[in-house]
Amino acid sequence: MLRLLLTSLVLIFASMIFAQSGDAYAERAKGLANSRDRMKVYYKAAEVSLATEPAKSSQWANIAYSLALDNDDNSFAARAAYKNGEGFEARNQLEDALVRFNRGKENAIQAKDYDYAAKCLNKMSAISQQLGRIKKAKEFK
C-alpha cells in the first residue's frame, strides 16, 4: 500500500515538472512560422491555462480564433471561440462569454458542425438563465 502511494506521488510530481505552462506554449507559438501551427499551439496554451489563468486563456484563445479565421478554418474557429468564452465565463464576465459562444456557434454552423453549434447553444442557454433571461434561455434550447 505504501509502495503504491509513493509511486503515485512520484508520478504526480513528475507530471507537474514536465507539464508546460500556458506561457511556455504561447512563447513557443510566437516562434512558429506556419500560422496553422501557431493557431494550434495558442489553442493549447489556452487549454492548459484555463483553470489557473482564465484571462490569459481568453487572450490566447482569441489569437487562435483570429488565426483560424485567417486560415478559413471555421471548425477550429468555433473551438477557439468556445475556449475564449470559457475563459470569460470563468471570470464571471458572462456578457462577454455570450458573445464568444455565439461566435463559436456561427463558425460551427458555417463548418456544418452542428453538434458543436449545439454545444455553444447549450452554454448560451445556461448563461442566459444565470443572467435571469429565462425567455432568451428557452430560445437557445
ABEGO torsion letter per residue (X at the ends): XAAAAAAAAAAAAAAAAABBBAAAAAAAAAABABAAAAAAAAAAAAAAAAAABAAAAAAAAAAAAAAAAAAGBAAAAAAAAAAAAAAAAAAGBAAAAAAAAAAAAAAAAAAGBAAAAAAAAAAAAAAAAAAGBAAAAAAAX
